[in-house]
Amino acid sequence: MRAIDAAATTQPGEFEALVEVAGAAVARAALRMLGGAYGRRVVVVAGPGSNGADGRVAARRLTERGVHVSVIDAASAPAVLPRADLVIDAAFGTGFRGDWTSPDPNGAPVLAIDIPSGVDALTGAAGRGVLPVDRTITFAALKPGLLLPPGSVLAGVLELADIGLDVSGAEAHLVQHGDVAAWLPQRRADAHKWRSAAWIIAGNAGMLGAAHLAASAAQRTGAGMVRLSSPGIATDNAAPDEVVGKPLPSHGWAAEVLDNLDRFHSLLVGPGLGRADTTALSIREVVRRASVPVVVDADGLFALAWSGEGPRATLAERQSATVLTPHDGEYALLAGERVGPDRIAAARRLAARTTALVAHKGPAPVFADPDGRAVVVTAGDDRLATAGTGDVLAGIITALVAQGVPGFEAAAAGAWIHGQAARRAPRRGMVAGDLPALIPAVLETLG
């Protein structure tokens, strides 16, 4: 956005024209929040940059409509603002660096221009002195800091205003309902169970729950056949009824899996498998040589990270798609470094290093491929912060891949479906096992 802004204001008068358009959009948003102009009072906290200029234009336009407006310089703003019906935060925008303490709005709702002052537009980071606003009107395109916490929480309701800037060159995108609907294939008239068969290798004697969650999610997402193998478990009486069990030995099971993959269209390896050296060896061998797309989750990621040669040694020769699904701790194991504040850049780095698709889990999951394509999903919320939801996500992605959705789109669509399913659950008390039954209703909304 900084580059786009700079390119759009190279000629005399272009900056002023752009500020007029942006300020007018702010004034319209303010009037909607006010519910009218007559008798209303607005305080504008204006900084020295383009955000301040936008705020001053909005102040002028509101005054012309009969609103009583006070413009306060951000540098000298009091700790508590005068009483008003609305505060417009025009102090600092996407170029802000440093610390900012928001003045107390004195009970008034707050409208932020472009991004709440003090929020890092790239990462969403914010100091402790930044207060949440009620609404943010942002220009031309969303900024990552509006989607990633804590910025996503501080920004309130987002409103996107088109001010005539060309953002077609954007290299990161937000996944929305229409994207997911376009990615999901329609089931063919001659469909049968083996056209979308998925094999899940997950669970051990103490972690069968992870395997069941992944298998149930894969079924509910449309996999026609789900085979479940938990190495060393001969009979799993608690597995979902429709799942087909396939026993595998406790050790050295890679060859048996690889010899029986021909009828399957995706493979999930990892949830609840454990971290024994022999298990890790089998995981790496299967991932290295599997001829179908593979989703690697949980203990599968540990096996890749602790191979001695790093994950790329296992993944470099793969011909089919590989989807890695790390949370922050697993990311650190795979990458050899912590995530850092820029989650989009982090996902891109790991994808490039591993030559795999990365589904970086978190409050706003980020997806990246080795070529740098990236998307963000904001469909879920804090209901997903409970044990086992990652196993459900892995099962969803595996089922979508089995249905022919490319790995990158399957991972992003899977996270969107996952988040939407959680939003259909009660605000409190949801457990991961509630999610699979909620998936079909989400799929119905996609046509």
C-alpha positions as CSV (number, residue, x, y, z in Angstrom):
1,M,0.0,0.0,0.0
2,R,2.9,2.4,0.7
3,A,4.2,1.7,-2.9
4,I,0.7,2.1,-4.4
5,D,0.2,5.4,-2.5
6,A,3.5,6.7,-3.6
7,A,2.9,5.8,-7.3
8,A,-0.5,7.5,-7.2
9,T,0.8,10.8,-6.0
10,T,3.8,11.6,-8.2
11,Q,2.1,14.5,-10.1
12,P,1.2,17.9,-8.6
13,G,-2.2,17.9,-7.1
14,E,-2.6,14.2,-7.0
15,F,-2.0,13.9,-3.2
16,E,-4.6,16.6,-2.5
17,A,-7.1,15.0,-4.8
18,L,-6.6,11.6,-3.1
19,V,-7.0,13.1,0.3
20,E,-10.3,14.8,-0.7
21,V,-11.7,11.4,-1.8
22,A,-10.5,9.7,1.3
23,G,-11.8,12.4,3.6
24,A,-15.2,12.3,1.9
25,A,-15.4,8.6,2.5
26,V,-14.6,9.2,6.2
27,A,-17.2,11.8,6.5
28,R,-19.9,9.5,5.0
29,A,-18.9,6.8,7.4
30,A,-19.1,9.2,10.3
31,L,-22.6,10.4,9.3
32,R,-23.7,6.8,9.2
33,M,-22.4,6.2,12.7
34,L,-23.9,9.4,14.0
35,G,-27.3,8.7,12.4
36,G,-27.5,12.2,11.1
37,A,-25.8,15.6,11.4
38,Y,-28.1,17.9,13.3
39,G,-26.9,18.7,16.8
40,R,-24.1,16.2,16.7
41,R,-20.6,16.8,18.0
42,V,-17.4,15.2,16.6
43,V,-13.8,15.3,17.8
44,V,-11.1,14.6,15.3
45,V,-7.6,13.7,16.6
46,A,-5.4,14.6,13.7
47,G,-1.7,13.8,13.2
48,P,0.9,15.3,10.9
49,G,0.7,12.8,8.0
50,S,-1.8,11.8,5.4
51,N,-4.1,10.3,8.0
52,G,-4.3,13.7,9.6
53,A,-5.0,15.3,6.3
54,D,-7.8,12.8,5.7
55,G,-9.2,13.7,9.1
56,R,-9.1,17.4,8.4
57,V,-10.9,17.0,5.1
58,A,-13.6,14.9,6.9
59,A,-13.9,17.6,9.6
60,R,-14.5,20.2,6.9
61,R,-17.1,18.2,5.2
62,L,-18.9,17.3,8.4
63,T,-18.9,21.0,9.4
64,E,-20.5,21.8,6.0
65,R,-23.3,19.3,6.9
66,G,-23.9,21.1,10.2
67,V,-21.9,18.9,12.6
68,H,-20.0,20.7,15.3
69,V,-16.4,19.6,14.9
70,S,-13.4,20.1,17.0
71,V,-9.9,19.2,15.5
72,I,-7.3,18.4,18.1
73,D,-3.6,18.0,17.2
74,A,-2.4,14.5,18.1
75,A,0.8,15.8,19.6
76,S,-1.1,17.8,22.2
77,A,-4.2,15.7,22.7
78,P,-5.4,15.6,26.3
79,A,-5.5,12.3,28.1
80,V,-9.3,12.5,28.1
81,L,-11.1,14.0,25.1
82,P,-14.0,16.5,25.3
83,R,-17.4,14.9,25.3
84,A,-18.7,14.2,21.8
85,D,-21.0,11.9,19.9
86,L,-18.1,10.5,17.8
87,V,-14.3,10.5,17.9
88,I,-12.4,10.2,14.6
89,D,-9.0,8.7,15.1
90,A,-6.8,10.4,12.4
91,A,-3.6,10.5,14.4
92,F,-1.4,7.9,12.6
93,G,-1.8,5.5,9.8
94,T,0.1,2.7,8.1
95,G,3.5,4.4,8.3
96,F,3.4,4.7,12.1
97,R,6.5,3.5,14.1
98,G,6.9,3.7,17.9
99,D,4.5,3.8,20.8
100,W,1.2,5.6,21.0
101,T,-1.2,6.0,23.9
102,S,-4.8,6.5,22.7
103,P,-6.6,9.4,24.4
104,D,-9.7,8.3,26.4
105,P,-12.7,8.9,24.1
106,N,-14.8,9.8,27.1
107,G,-17.6,7.4,26.3
108,A,-17.9,8.2,22.6
109,P,-17.6,5.6,19.8
110,V,-14.4,5.8,17.8
111,L,-14.0,5.7,14.0
112,A,-10.4,5.0,12.9
113,I,-9.0,6.1,9.6
114,D,-7.2,3.4,7.6
115,I,-6.0,1.6,10.8
116,P,-6.3,2.3,14.5
117,S,-3.4,4.6,15.5
118,G,-0.6,2.6,17.1
119,V,-1.4,-0.6,15.3
120,D,1.4,-2.0,13.1
121,A,-0.2,-2.2,9.6
122,L,2.0,-5.1,8.6
123,T,1.8,-7.3,11.7
124,G,-1.1,-6.2,13.8
125,A,1.2,-5.6,16.8
126,A,0.2,-2.8,19.1
127,G,1.4,-1.2,22.4
128,R,-0.5,-1.5,25.6
129,G,-1.7,2.1,25.3
130,V,-3.7,1.5,22.2
131,L,-7.4,1.4,22.8
132,P,-9.9,-0.5,20.7
133,V,-12.1,1.4,18.2
134,D,-15.7,0.7,17.1
135,R,-15.1,0.9,13.4
136,T,-12.2,1.3,11.0
137,I,-12.6,2.7,7.5
138,T,-9.6,1.5,5.4
139,F,-8.8,2.5,1.9
140,A,-8.3,0.5,-1.3
141,A,-7.3,-2.8,0.3
142,L,-7.2,-4.4,3.7
143,K,-3.9,-4.2,5.6
144,P,-2.5,-7.4,7.3
145,G,-2.5,-5.6,10.6
146,L,-6.3,-5.4,10.4
147,L,-6.6,-9.2,10.1
148,L,-3.9,-10.4,12.5
149,P,-4.4,-10.0,16.3
150,P,-4.2,-7.9,18.3
151,G,-4.9,-5.4,15.5
152,S,-7.9,-7.4,14.3
153,V,-9.5,-7.0,17.7
154,L,-8.6,-3.4,18.1
155,A,-10.0,-2.4,14.7
156,G,-13.6,-3.2,15.4
157,V,-15.9,-3.5,12.4
158,L,-14.0,-3.1,9.1
159,E,-15.3,-1.0,6.2
160,L,-13.4,-0.9,2.9
161,A,-13.6,2.2,0.8
162,D,-12.6,2.4,-2.8
163,I,-10.7,5.6,-3.4
164,G,-9.6,4.9,-7.0
165,L,-6.2,3.2,-6.3
166,D,-5.1,0.2,-8.4
167,V,-4.5,-2.7,-6.0
168,S,-4.5,-5.4,-8.7
169,G,-0.9,-6.2,-8.0
170,A,-1.5,-7.3,-4.4
171,E,0.3,-10.5,-3.5
172,A,-1.7,-11.5,-0.5
173,H,-5.4,-12.0,-0.2
174,L,-8.3,-12.6,2.2
175,V,-10.2,-15.8,1.6
176,Q,-14.0,-15.2,1.4
177,H,-17.1,-17.3,0.8
178,G,-17.1,-16.8,-2.9
179,D,-13.5,-18.1,-3.2
180,V,-14.3,-21.3,-1.3
181,A,-17.4,-21.8,-3.4
182,A,-15.4,-21.5,-6.6
183,W,-12.7,-23.9,-5.4
184,L,-15.0,-26.8,-4.4
185,P,-15.9,-29.2,-7.2
186,Q,-19.4,-30.5,-7.9
187,R,-19.8,-34.2,-7.4
188,R,-20.0,-36.1,-10.7
189,A,-23.1,-38.0,-11.7
190,D,-21.0,-41.2,-11.9
191,A,-19.3,-40.6,-8.6
192,H,-18.4,-43.5,-6.4
193,K,-16.6,-43.8,-3.1
194,W,-13.2,-44.6,-4.6
195,R,-13.1,-41.4,-6.6
196,S,-12.4,-39.4,-3.4
197,A,-10.8,-41.9,-1.2
198,A,-8.5,-40.7,1.7
199,W,-6.1,-42.7,3.9
200,I,-5.4,-41.4,7.4
201,I,-2.5,-42.8,9.3
202,A,-2.9,-41.4,12.8
203,G,-3.2,-42.4,16.4
204,N,-1.5,-44.8,18.8
205,A,-2.6,-46.7,21.9
206,G,-2.9,-43.5,23.9
207,M,-3.9,-41.0,21.2
208,L,-6.7,-42.6,19.2
209,G,-8.9,-39.5,19.7
210,A,-6.8,-37.5,17.3
211,A,-7.3,-40.2,14.6
212,H,-11.0,-40.3,15.2
213,L,-11.4,-36.5,14.9
214,A,-9.5,-36.4,11.7
215,A,-11.4,-39.3,10.2
216,S,-14.8,-38.0,11.1
217,A,-13.9,-34.6,9.7
218,A,-12.8,-36.1,6.4
219,Q,-16.0,-38.1,6.1
220,R,-18.2,-35.0,6.8
221,T,-16.2,-33.0,4.3
222,G,-17.0,-35.4,1.5
223,A,-14.4,-38.0,1.3
224,G,-16.1,-41.0,-0.3
225,M,-13.9,-43.6,1.5
226,V,-11.9,-43.0,4.6
227,R,-9.4,-45.6,5.6
228,L,-7.9,-45.3,9.0
229,S,-4.7,-46.9,10.2
230,S,-3.3,-46.6,13.7
231,P,0.0,-48.5,13.8
232,G,0.0,-51.3,16.3
233,I,-3.8,-51.1,16.9
234,A,-5.4,-54.3,15.5
235,T,-9.0,-53.4,16.4
236,D,-10.4,-49.9,17.1
237,N,-13.9,-50.3,18.3
238,A,-14.3,-46.5,19.0
239,A,-13.6,-45.4,15.4
240,P,-16.5,-43.8,13.5
241,D,-18.8,-46.5,12.1
242,E,-18.2,-45.7,8.4
243,V,-14.4,-45.6,8.6
244,V,-12.7,-48.6,7.1
245,G,-9.9,-49.9,9.4
246,K,-6.6,-51.1,8.0
247,P,-4.2,-52.5,10.7
248,L,-0.5,-51.7,10.4
249,P,2.4,-53.1,12.4
250,S,3.8,-50.9,15.2
251,H,7.1,-50.5,13.4
252,G,8.3,-50.5,9.8
253,W,4.9,-49.9,8.2
254,A,6.0,-47.5,5.4
255,A,6.4,-50.2,2.8
256,E,2.9,-51.6,3.4
257,V,1.4,-48.1,3.0
258,L,3.3,-47.3,-0.1
259,D,2.3,-50.6,-1.7
260,N,-1.4,-50.0,-1.2
261,L,-1.8,-46.3,-2.2
262,D,-3.0,-46.8,-5.7
263,R,-6.7,-46.3,-5.1
264,F,-6.4,-43.3,-2.8
265,H,-6.3,-39.6,-3.7
266,S,-4.9,-38.2,-0.6
267,L,-3.0,-39.2,2.5
268,L,-2.9,-37.7,6.0
269,V,0.1,-38.6,8.3
270,G,0.7,-37.5,11.8
271,P,-2.0,-36.8,14.3
272,G,-1.4,-38.8,17.5
273,L,1.2,-41.1,16.0
274,G,3.8,-40.4,18.7
275,R,7.4,-39.5,18.4
276,A,9.3,-42.8,18.7
277,D,12.3,-43.0,16.4
278,T,10.9,-46.0,14.5
279,T,7.6,-44.1,14.0
280,A,9.5,-41.0,12.7
281,L,11.4,-43.2,10.2
282,S,8.2,-44.6,8.8
283,I,6.6,-41.2,8.5
284,R,9.6,-39.8,6.6
285,E,9.7,-42.8,4.3
286,V,6.0,-42.5,3.5
287,V,6.1,-38.8,2.9
288,R,9.2,-39.0,0.8
289,R,7.9,-41.7,-1.6
290,A,4.1,-41.3,-1.6
291,S,2.7,-40.8,-5.0
292,V,-0.4,-38.9,-3.8
293,P,-0.9,-35.5,-2.2
294,V,0.1,-35.7,1.5
295,V,-1.1,-33.6,4.5
296,V,1.5,-33.7,7.3
297,D,0.3,-32.7,10.7
298,A,1.3,-32.9,14.4
299,D,3.7,-35.7,15.0
300,G,4.4,-35.9,11.3
301,L,5.8,-32.5,11.4
302,F,8.0,-33.5,14.3
303,A,9.3,-36.4,12.3
304,L,10.2,-34.1,9.4
305,A,11.9,-31.5,11.7
306,W,14.0,-34.1,13.5
307,S,15.2,-36.0,10.5
308,G,18.8,-34.9,11.0
309,E,18.9,-33.3,7.6
310,G,15.8,-31.0,8.0
311,P,12.4,-31.2,6.3
312,R,13.6,-30.3,2.9
313,A,15.6,-33.5,2.6
314,T,12.4,-35.5,2.9
315,L,10.3,-33.2,0.7
316,A,12.5,-32.1,-2.1
317,E,11.9,-35.1,-4.4
318,R,8.1,-35.2,-4.0
319,Q,6.1,-34.9,-7.2
320,S,2.6,-34.4,-5.6
321,A,1.4,-31.7,-3.4
322,T,2.6,-31.6,0.3
323,V,0.7,-29.6,2.9
324,L,2.3,-28.8,6.2
325,T,0.1,-27.6,9.0
326,P,2.2,-26.2,11.8
327,H,1.2,-24.1,14.8
328,D,3.8,-21.7,16.1
329,G,5.7,-24.3,18.1
330,E,5.9,-26.7,15.2
331,Y,6.8,-23.8,12.9
332,A,9.9,-23.2,15.1
333,L,10.9,-26.9,14.9
334,L,10.6,-26.9,11.1
335,A,12.2,-23.5,10.5
336,G,14.8,-23.5,13.2
337,E,13.5,-20.0,14.3
338,R,10.6,-18.4,15.9
339,V,7.7,-17.1,13.8
340,G,8.3,-13.4,14.4
341,P,5.8,-10.6,14.1
342,D,5.2,-10.8,10.4
343,R,3.2,-14.1,10.0
344,I,2.7,-13.8,6.2
345,A,6.5,-13.4,5.7
346,A,7.1,-16.3,8.0
347,A,4.7,-18.6,6.1
348,R,6.4,-17.7,2.9
349,R,9.9,-18.4,4.2
350,L,8.9,-21.8,5.5
351,A,7.2,-22.7,2.2
352,A,10.3,-21.7,0.2
353,R,12.6,-23.6,2.5
354,T,10.6,-26.8,2.5
355,T,9.2,-26.6,-1.1
356,A,5.8,-27.4,0.5
357,L,2.5,-25.6,1.0
358,V,2.4,-24.2,4.5
359,A,-0.8,-23.9,6.4
360,H,0.4,-21.8,9.4
361,K,-2.3,-22.2,12.1
362,G,-3.2,-19.4,14.5
363,P,-6.0,-17.0,15.2
364,A,-5.8,-15.9,11.6
365,P,-4.3,-18.8,9.7
366,V,-1.9,-17.9,6.9
367,F,-1.3,-20.1,3.8
368,A,1.7,-19.8,1.5
369,D,3.2,-21.8,-1.3
370,P,6.9,-21.9,-2.4
371,D,6.3,-19.3,-5.1
372,G,5.2,-16.7,-2.5
373,R,1.4,-16.8,-3.0
374,A,-0.3,-16.1,0.3
375,V,-3.8,-15.9,1.7
376,V,-5.2,-15.2,5.1
377,V,-8.4,-16.8,6.6
378,T,-10.4,-15.0,9.3
379,A,-13.4,-17.3,9.3
380,G,-12.9,-18.7,12.8
381,D,-12.7,-17.3,16.3
382,D,-11.6,-18.2,19.8
383,R,-14.0,-21.2,19.9
384,L,-11.2,-23.1,18.0
385,A,-8.8,-22.6,20.9
386,T,-9.4,-26.1,22.3
387,A,-7.6,-29.4,22.0
388,G,-8.2,-31.5,18.9
389,T,-9.4,-28.8,16.5
390,G,-6.1,-29.1,14.6
391,D,-6.9,-32.8,14.0
392,V,-10.3,-31.8,12.6
393,L,-8.7,-29.2,10.2
394,A,-6.2,-31.8,9.0
395,G,-9.1,-34.2,8.2
396,I,-11.0,-31.4,6.3
397,I,-8.0,-30.5,4.2
398,T,-7.3,-34.2,3.4
399,A,-10.9,-34.7,2.2
400,L,-10.8,-31.7,0.0
401,V,-7.5,-32.8,-1.6
402,A,-9.1,-36.3,-2.2
403,Q,-11.9,-34.6,-4.1
404,G,-9.4,-33.0,-6.5
405,V,-9.0,-29.5,-4.9
406,P,-5.3,-28.4,-5.4
407,G,-3.3,-28.4,-2.2
408,F,-3.1,-24.6,-1.7
409,E,-6.8,-24.1,-2.2
410,A,-7.7,-27.1,-0.2
411,A,-5.7,-25.9,2.8
412,A,-7.2,-22.4,2.6
413,A,-10.8,-23.6,2.0
414,G,-10.4,-26.1,4.8
415,A,-9.5,-23.4,7.3
416,W,-12.5,-21.3,6.1
417,I,-14.9,-24.3,6.5
418,H,-13.3,-25.2,9.8
419,G,-13.8,-21.6,11.1
420,Q,-17.4,-21.4,9.9
421,A,-18.2,-24.7,11.5
422,A,-16.9,-23.4,14.8
423,R,-19.1,-20.2,14.5
424,R,-22.1,-22.5,14.4
425,A,-21.2,-23.9,17.8
426,P,-22.2,-22.5,21.2
427,R,-20.0,-19.6,22.3
428,R,-18.8,-21.6,25.3
429,G,-18.3,-25.3,25.9
430,M,-17.5,-26.4,22.3
431,V,-15.1,-29.3,22.0
432,A,-13.4,-30.5,18.9
433,G,-15.7,-33.4,18.6
434,D,-18.6,-31.1,18.0
435,L,-17.1,-29.7,14.8
436,P,-17.5,-32.6,12.3
437,A,-21.3,-32.7,12.6
438,L,-21.3,-28.9,11.8
439,I,-19.3,-29.2,8.6
440,P,-22.2,-30.3,6.2
441,A,-24.2,-27.2,7.0
442,V,-21.3,-25.0,6.1
443,L,-20.8,-27.0,2.8
444,E,-24.5,-26.4,2.0
445,T,-23.9,-22.7,2.0
446,L,-21.3,-23.1,-0.7
447,G,-23.8,-24.5,-3.3
